[in-house]
């Protein structure tokens, strides 16, 4: 099956800092999503981005499908950004999302 | 628009018992997928239901089974519970126009199951 690797595993930043989270994958994909899991376990959709670039407020994401990676950018971090960030993807004809191991982001006031 | 809902929120069961978890899909969605998330790990795919039929299954034994109803809600049943079944169970719904098409999945808040 498809392999998904996220880096870094942990990231601790001061409020106001910027960060880049990376997701590498082993095969072509037709579905790639970024999620933020809050402390209560809820997975919040950030981006649906099998290719290209999208922006939503302080967050943006880029997927370069030909090079098999995706990046999530968080600018001007706030304490509410703390939590675990997952990328999850699926390839053609595959109904399941395969999740990476996540990046745990901690924003310090 | 109503989001994905799950019940119950928390559940404590004894090893060997059976449990049923419920999921209501987001309004307008026709497909439900179930995932298991053990502590400190990413969610793992259990199975998906499309048009009331199982459409794909992960590496889970047959004691994990499910149903999808005509209103697209779904149940996950687990028989003969084991201690390792303790986890957060997440369901996700999506709108699928045809098998093999790409689609975005939206997750519910989860059911936290503890097996003692």
Interface residues (C-beta under 8 A of the other chain):
Chain A: X30 X31 X33 X35 X40 X41 X42 X43 X45 X48 X50 X86 X88 X90 X92 X93 X94 X95 X96 X97 X98 X99 X100 X101 X102
Chain B: X33 X35 X37 X41 X42 X43 X44 X45 X48 X50 X55 X56 X58 X88 X90 X92 X99 X100 X102 X103 X104 X105 X106 X107 X109 X110 X112
